[in-house]
Amino acid sequence: MIFEIVEPVCHDKDHVYIKPLYCSDAWDAYYMLDKAFPYNINTMDGRAWEFFICCFNGYENCLQFKISI
């Protein structure tokens, strides 16, 4: 699956947003990443690998990644 990095209307320095180029929603990508990198409090350093589905231009077509430094 090919993605592009997109920016929301309001600048958000704490998150990165990626959007699939060839489908109308991001649920397939979310399920793929969730299976490959499940959140596990015992193995992750804090909440460094968090991602969520979010709406971009009115569709649930974007993945929002939390940036943890």
PDB file as gemmi writes it, atoms N, CA and C in Angstrom:
CRYST1    1.000    1.000    1.000  90.00  90.00  90.00 P 1                      
ATOM      1  N   MET A   1       0.845  -1.169   0.000  1.00  0.00           N  
ATOM      2  CA  MET A   1       0.000   0.000   0.000  1.00  0.00           C  
ATOM      3  C   MET A   1       0.896   1.239   0.000  1.00  0.00           C  
ATOM      4  N   ILE A   2       0.561   2.219  -0.775  1.00  0.00           N  
ATOM      5  CA  ILE A   2       1.338   3.442  -0.888  1.00  0.00           C  
ATOM      6  C   ILE A   2       0.636   4.543  -0.097  1.00  0.00           C  
ATOM      7  N   PHE A   3       1.436   5.326   0.630  1.00  0.00           N  
ATOM      8  CA  PHE A   3       0.902   6.395   1.470  1.00  0.00           C  
ATOM      9  C   PHE A   3       1.516   7.730   1.101  1.00  0.00           C  
ATOM     10  N   GLU A   4       0.852   8.787   1.524  1.00  0.00           N  
ATOM     11  CA  GLU A   4       1.425  10.119   1.449  1.00  0.00           C  
ATOM     12  C   GLU A   4       1.278  10.773   2.816  1.00  0.00           C  
ATOM     13  N   ILE A   5       2.228  11.609   3.180  1.00  0.00           N  
ATOM     14  CA  ILE A   5       2.129  12.360   4.426  1.00  0.00           C  
ATOM     15  C   ILE A   5       1.280  13.585   4.146  1.00  0.00           C  
ATOM     16  N   VAL A   6       0.268  13.809   4.965  1.00  0.00           N  
ATOM     17  CA  VAL A   6      -0.633  14.942   4.775  1.00  0.00           C  
ATOM     18  C   VAL A   6      -0.612  15.806   6.030  1.00  0.00           C  
ATOM     19  N   GLU A   7      -0.990  17.062   5.878  1.00  0.00           N  
ATOM     20  CA  GLU A   7      -1.042  17.978   7.003  1.00  0.00           C  
ATOM     21  C   GLU A   7      -2.477  18.434   7.209  1.00  0.00           C  
ATOM     22  N   PRO A   8      -2.936  18.413   8.468  1.00  0.00           N  
ATOM     23  CA  PRO A   8      -4.291  18.897   8.736  1.00  0.00           C  
ATOM     24  C   PRO A   8      -4.357  20.419   8.611  1.00  0.00           C  
ATOM     25  N   VAL A   9      -5.575  20.938   8.598  1.00  0.00           N  
ATOM     26  CA  VAL A   9      -5.766  22.387   8.485  1.00  0.00           C  
ATOM     27  C   VAL A   9      -5.100  23.099   9.663  1.00  0.00           C  
ATOM     28  N   CYS A  10      -5.319  22.590  10.867  1.00  0.00           N  
ATOM     29  CA  CYS A  10      -4.662  23.149  12.053  1.00  0.00           C  
ATOM     30  C   CYS A  10      -3.349  22.419  12.261  1.00  0.00           C  
ATOM     31  N   HIS A  11      -2.275  23.156  12.383  1.00  0.00           N  
ATOM     32  CA  HIS A  11      -0.953  22.549  12.569  1.00  0.00           C  
ATOM     33  C   HIS A  11      -0.933  21.715  13.850  1.00  0.00           C  
ATOM     34  N   ASP A  12      -0.387  20.535  13.772  1.00  0.00           N  
ATOM     35  CA  ASP A  12      -0.331  19.622  14.906  1.00  0.00           C  
ATOM     36  C   ASP A  12       1.082  19.060  15.008  1.00  0.00           C  
ATOM     37  N   LYS A  13       1.896  19.642  15.874  1.00  0.00           N  
ATOM     38  CA  LYS A  13       3.304  19.236  15.972  1.00  0.00           C  
ATOM     39  C   LYS A  13       3.498  17.920  16.713  1.00  0.00           C  
ATOM     40  N   ASP A  14       2.467  17.395  17.349  1.00  0.00           N  
ATOM     41  CA  ASP A  14       2.584  16.159  18.130  1.00  0.00           C  
ATOM     42  C   ASP A  14       2.208  14.901  17.355  1.00  0.00           C  
ATOM     43  N   HIS A  15       1.759  15.051  16.104  1.00  0.00           N  
ATOM     44  CA  HIS A  15       1.307  13.899  15.329  1.00  0.00           C  
ATOM     45  C   HIS A  15       1.781  13.986  13.885  1.00  0.00           C  
ATOM     46  N   VAL A  16       1.898  12.835  13.273  1.00  0.00           N  
ATOM     47  CA  VAL A  16       2.160  12.724  11.838  1.00  0.00           C  
ATOM     48  C   VAL A  16       0.950  12.030  11.236  1.00  0.00           C  
ATOM     49  N   TYR A  17       0.513  12.481  10.074  1.00  0.00           N  
ATOM     50  CA  TYR A  17      -0.662  11.928   9.417  1.00  0.00           C  
ATOM     51  C   TYR A  17      -0.257  11.319   8.079  1.00  0.00           C  
ATOM     52  N   ILE A  18      -0.625  10.067   7.873  1.00  0.00           N  
ATOM     53  CA  ILE A  18      -0.390   9.452   6.566  1.00  0.00           C  
ATOM     54  C   ILE A  18      -1.717   8.961   6.005  1.00  0.00           C  
ATOM     55  N   LYS A  19      -1.846   9.080   4.697  1.00  0.00           N  
ATOM     56  CA  LYS A  19      -3.086   8.758   4.012  1.00  0.00           C  
ATOM     57  C   LYS A  19      -2.796   7.794   2.872  1.00  0.00           C  
ATOM     58  N   PRO A  20      -3.566   6.701   2.780  1.00  0.00           N  
ATOM     59  CA  PRO A  20      -3.398   5.794   1.638  1.00  0.00           C  
ATOM     60  C   PRO A  20      -3.753   6.516   0.334  1.00  0.00           C  
ATOM     61  N   LEU A  21      -2.960   6.311  -0.688  1.00  0.00           N  
ATOM     62  CA  LEU A  21      -3.198   6.979  -1.965  1.00  0.00           C  
ATOM     63  C   LEU A  21      -4.321   6.345  -2.784  1.00  0.00           C  
ATOM     64  N   TYR A  22      -4.501   5.033  -2.669  1.00  0.00           N  
ATOM     65  CA  TYR A  22      -5.382   4.342  -3.605  1.00  0.00           C  
ATOM     66  C   TYR A  22      -6.626   3.734  -2.984  1.00  0.00           C  
ATOM     67  N   CYS A  23      -7.022   4.190  -1.798  1.00  0.00           N  
ATOM     68  CA  CYS A  23      -8.281   3.707  -1.236  1.00  0.00           C  
ATOM     69  C   CYS A  23      -8.939   4.849  -0.477  1.00  0.00           C  
ATOM     70  N   SER A  24     -10.224   4.707  -0.181  1.00  0.00           N  
ATOM     71  CA  SER A  24     -10.974   5.795   0.423  1.00  0.00           C  
ATOM     72  C   SER A  24     -10.950   5.783   1.942  1.00  0.00           C  
ATOM     73  N   ASP A  25     -10.477   4.699   2.546  1.00  0.00           N  
ATOM     74  CA  ASP A  25     -10.356   4.692   4.002  1.00  0.00           C  
ATOM     75  C   ASP A  25      -9.064   4.015   4.426  1.00  0.00           C  
ATOM     76  N   ALA A  26      -8.729   4.165   5.694  1.00  0.00           N  
ATOM     77  CA  ALA A  26      -7.445   3.677   6.184  1.00  0.00           C  
ATOM     78  C   ALA A  26      -7.586   2.465   7.101  1.00  0.00           C  
ATOM     79  N   TRP A  27      -8.758   1.861   7.161  1.00  0.00           N  
ATOM     80  CA  TRP A  27      -8.960   0.750   8.091  1.00  0.00           C  
ATOM     81  C   TRP A  27      -8.107  -0.460   7.742  1.00  0.00           C  
ATOM     82  N   ASP A  28      -7.921  -0.771   6.467  1.00  0.00           N  
ATOM     83  CA  ASP A  28      -7.068  -1.905   6.090  1.00  0.00           C  
ATOM     84  C   ASP A  28      -5.636  -1.687   6.582  1.00  0.00           C  
ATOM     85  N   ALA A  29      -5.128  -0.490   6.392  1.00  0.00           N  
ATOM     86  CA  ALA A  29      -3.776  -0.177   6.856  1.00  0.00           C  
ATOM     87  C   ALA A  29      -3.701  -0.221   8.382  1.00  0.00           C  
ATOM     88  N   TYR A  30      -4.746   0.259   9.044  1.00  0.00           N  
ATOM     89  CA  TYR A  30      -4.774   0.230  10.507  1.00  0.00           C  
ATOM     90  C   TYR A  30      -4.700  -1.205  11.016  1.00  0.00           C  
ATOM     91  N   TYR A  31      -5.520  -2.092  10.455  1.00  0.00           N  
ATOM     92  CA  TYR A  31      -5.529  -3.491  10.905  1.00  0.00           C  
ATOM     93  C   TYR A  31      -4.184  -4.169  10.627  1.00  0.00           C  
ATOM     94  N   MET A  32      -3.580  -3.860   9.493  1.00  0.00           N  
ATOM     95  CA  MET A  32      -2.286  -4.432   9.158  1.00  0.00           C  
ATOM     96  C   MET A  32      -1.222  -3.987  10.171  1.00  0.00           C  
ATOM     97  N   LEU A  33      -1.164  -2.701  10.462  1.00  0.00           N  
ATOM     98  CA  LEU A  33      -0.180  -2.188  11.413  1.00  0.00           C  
ATOM     99  C   LEU A  33      -0.467  -2.668  12.831  1.00  0.00           C  
ATOM    100  N   ASP A  34      -1.741  -2.760  13.185  1.00  0.00           N  
ATOM    101  CA  ASP A  34      -2.104  -3.213  14.527  1.00  0.00           C  
ATOM    102  C   ASP A  34      -1.683  -4.662  14.762  1.00  0.00           C  
ATOM    103  N   LYS A  35      -1.787  -5.496  13.730  1.00  0.00           N  
ATOM    104  CA  LYS A  35      -1.337  -6.888  13.862  1.00  0.00           C  
ATOM    105  C   LYS A  35       0.182  -6.984  13.892  1.00  0.00           C  
ATOM    106  N   ALA A  36       0.846  -6.136  13.104  1.00  0.00           N  
ATOM    107  CA  ALA A  36       2.302  -6.180  13.034  1.00  0.00           C  
ATOM    108  C   ALA A  36       2.956  -5.552  14.268  1.00  0.00           C  
ATOM    109  N   PHE A  37       2.364  -4.497  14.793  1.00  0.00           N  
ATOM    110  CA  PHE A  37       2.940  -3.763  15.917  1.00  0.00           C  
ATOM    111  C   PHE A  37       1.873  -3.491  16.976  1.00  0.00           C  
ATOM    112  N   PRO A  38       1.354  -4.521  17.627  1.00  0.00           N  
ATOM    113  CA  PRO A  38       0.308  -4.287  18.630  1.00  0.00           C  
ATOM    114  C   PRO A  38       0.855  -3.498  19.809  1.00  0.00           C  
ATOM    115  N   TYR A  39       0.041  -2.623  20.352  1.00  0.00           N  
ATOM    116  CA  TYR A  39       0.450  -1.860  21.526  1.00  0.00           C  
ATOM    117  C   TYR A  39       0.501  -2.793  22.724  1.00  0.00           C  
ATOM    118  N   ASN A  40       1.608  -2.795  23.414  1.00  0.00           N  
ATOM    119  CA  ASN A  40       1.789  -3.662  24.574  1.00  0.00           C  
ATOM    120  C   ASN A  40       2.560  -2.871  25.617  1.00  0.00           C  
ATOM    121  N   ILE A  41       1.932  -2.564  26.720  1.00  0.00           N  
ATOM    122  CA  ILE A  41       2.550  -1.743  27.760  1.00  0.00           C  
ATOM    123  C   ILE A  41       3.834  -2.375  28.291  1.00  0.00           C  
ATOM    124  N   ASN A  42       3.954  -3.697  28.224  1.00  0.00           N  
ATOM    125  CA  ASN A  42       5.137  -4.372  28.755  1.00  0.00           C  
ATOM    126  C   ASN A  42       6.338  -4.290  27.815  1.00  0.00           C  
ATOM    127  N   THR A  43       6.107  -4.108  26.530  1.00  0.00           N  
ATOM    128  CA  THR A  43       7.217  -4.096  25.576  1.00  0.00           C  
ATOM    129  C   THR A  43       7.486  -2.730  24.964  1.00  0.00           C  
ATOM    130  N   MET A  44       6.551  -1.823  25.088  1.00  0.00           N  
ATOM    131  CA  MET A  44       6.741  -0.506  24.493  1.00  0.00           C  
ATOM    132  C   MET A  44       7.240   0.480  25.542  1.00  0.00           C  
ATOM    133  N   ASP A  45       8.072   1.398  25.119  1.00  0.00           N  
ATOM    134  CA  ASP A  45       8.577   2.443  25.989  1.00  0.00           C  
ATOM    135  C   ASP A  45       7.532   3.548  26.066  1.00  0.00           C  
ATOM    136  N   GLY A  46       6.769   3.549  27.112  1.00  0.00           N  
ATOM    137  CA  GLY A  46       5.678   4.525  27.228  1.00  0.00           C  
ATOM    138  C   GLY A  46       4.619   4.244  26.192  1.00  0.00           C  
ATOM    139  N   ARG A  47       4.252   5.269  25.430  1.00  0.00           N  
ATOM    140  CA  ARG A  47       3.248   5.106  24.383  1.00  0.00           C  
ATOM    141  C   ARG A  47       3.851   5.563  23.058  1.00  0.00           C  
ATOM    142  N   ALA A  48       5.042   5.073  22.765  1.00  0.00           N  
ATOM    143  CA  ALA A  48       5.795   5.543  21.599  1.00  0.00           C  
ATOM    144  C   ALA A  48       5.196   5.096  20.269  1.00  0.00           C  
ATOM    145  N   TRP A  49       4.460   4.000  20.257  1.00  0.00           N  
ATOM    146  CA  TRP A  49       3.931   3.484  18.998  1.00  0.00           C  
ATOM    147  C   TRP A  49       2.407   3.510  19.067  1.00  0.00           C  
ATOM    148  N   GLU A  50       1.838   4.681  19.010  1.00  0.00           N  
ATOM    149  CA  GLU A  50       0.384   4.828  19.015  1.00  0.00           C  
ATOM    150  C   GLU A  50      -0.057   5.351  17.661  1.00  0.00           C  
ATOM    151  N   PHE A  51      -1.109   4.751  17.125  1.00  0.00           N  
ATOM    152  CA  PHE A  51      -1.682   5.268  15.890  1.00  0.00           C  
ATOM    153  C   PHE A  51      -3.192   5.080  15.935  1.00  0.00           C  
ATOM    154  N   PHE A  52      -3.880   5.969  15.266  1.00  0.00           N  
ATOM    155  CA  PHE A  52      -5.337   6.012  15.302  1.00  0.00           C  
ATOM    156  C   PHE A  52      -5.864   6.312  13.906  1.00  0.00           C  
ATOM    157  N   ILE A  53      -7.098   5.912  13.669  1.00  0.00           N  
ATOM    158  CA  ILE A  53      -7.814   6.332  12.462  1.00  0.00           C  
ATOM    159  C   ILE A  53      -8.351   7.730  12.717  1.00  0.00           C  
ATOM    160  N   CYS A  54      -8.250   8.604  11.744  1.00  0.00           N  
ATOM    161  CA  CYS A  54      -8.856   9.920  11.888  1.00  0.00           C  
ATOM    162  C   CYS A  54      -9.469  10.333  10.556  1.00  0.00           C  
ATOM    163  N   CYS A  55     -10.336  11.301  10.618  1.00  0.00           N  
ATOM    164  CA  CYS A  55     -11.009  11.805   9.415  1.00  0.00           C  
ATOM    165  C   CYS A  55     -10.157  12.878   8.758  1.00  0.00           C  
ATOM    166  N   PHE A  56     -10.021  12.774   7.462  1.00  0.00           N  
ATOM    167  CA  PHE A  56      -9.304  13.777   6.667  1.00  0.00           C  
ATOM    168  C   PHE A  56     -10.179  14.082   5.473  1.00  0.00           C  
ATOM    169  N   ASN A  57     -10.593  15.308   5.326  1.00  0.00           N  
ATOM    170  CA  ASN A  57     -11.527  15.720   4.269  1.00  0.00           C  
ATOM    171  C   ASN A  57     -12.851  14.974   4.354  1.00  0.00           C  
ATOM    172  N   GLY A  58     -13.295  14.667   5.578  1.00  0.00           N  
ATOM    173  CA  GLY A  58     -14.612  14.078   5.775  1.00  0.00           C  
ATOM    174  C   GLY A  58     -14.686  12.569   5.717  1.00  0.00           C  
ATOM    175  N   TYR A  59     -13.580  11.877   5.484  1.00  0.00           N  
ATOM    176  CA  TYR A  59     -13.577  10.423   5.414  1.00  0.00           C  
ATOM    177  C   TYR A  59     -12.596   9.858   6.437  1.00  0.00           C  
ATOM    178  N   GLU A  60     -12.862   8.646   6.909  1.00  0.00           N  
ATOM    179  CA  GLU A  60     -11.921   7.978   7.808  1.00  0.00           C  
ATOM    180  C   GLU A  60     -10.793   7.400   6.970  1.00  0.00           C  
ATOM    181  N   ASN A  61      -9.994   8.262   6.411  1.00  0.00           N  
ATOM    182  CA  ASN A  61      -9.010   7.839   5.423  1.00  0.00           C  
ATOM    183  C   ASN A  61      -7.590   8.227   5.793  1.00  0.00           C  
ATOM    184  N   CYS A  62      -7.321   8.391   7.071  1.00  0.00           N  
ATOM    185  CA  CYS A  62      -6.006   8.831   7.467  1.00  0.00           C  
ATOM    186  C   CYS A  62      -5.586   8.128   8.756  1.00  0.00           C  
ATOM    187  N   LEU A  63      -4.307   7.857   8.875  1.00  0.00           N  
ATOM    188  CA  LEU A  63      -3.750   7.311  10.117  1.00  0.00           C  
ATOM    189  C   LEU A  63      -2.987   8.424  10.817  1.00  0.00           C  
ATOM    190  N   GLN A  64      -3.268   8.578  12.083  1.00  0.00           N  
ATOM    191  CA  GLN A  64      -2.608   9.594  12.898  1.00  0.00           C  
ATOM    192  C   GLN A  64      -1.620   8.898  13.827  1.00  0.00           C  
ATOM    193  N   PHE A  65      -0.347   9.254  13.727  1.00  0.00           N  
ATOM    194  CA  PHE A  65       0.692   8.675  14.562  1.00  0.00           C  
ATOM    195  C   PHE A  65       1.137   9.701  15.600  1.00  0.00           C  
ATOM    196  N   LYS A  66       1.205   9.269  16.835  1.00  0.00           N  
ATOM    197  CA  LYS A  66       1.694  10.133  17.899  1.00  0.00           C  
ATOM    198  C   LYS A  66       3.211  10.129  17.876  1.00  0.00           C  
ATOM    199  N   ILE A  67       3.804  11.315  17.942  1.00  0.00           N  
ATOM    200  CA  ILE A  67       5.256  11.444  17.964  1.00  0.00           C  
ATOM    201  C   ILE A  67       5.696  11.490  19.417  1.00  0.00           C  
ATOM    202  N   SER A  68       6.538  10.558  19.804  1.00  0.00           N  
ATOM    203  CA  SER A  68       7.094  10.527  21.158  1.00  0.00           C  
ATOM    204  C   SER A  68       8.599  10.622  21.051  1.00  0.00           C  
ATOM    205  N   ILE A  69       9.145  11.577  21.759  1.00  0.00           N  
ATOM    206  CA  ILE A  69      10.593  11.759  21.719  1.00  0.00           C  
ATOM    207  C   ILE A  69      11.164  11.471  23.093  1.00  0.00           C  
TER     208      ILE A  69                                                      
END                                                                             
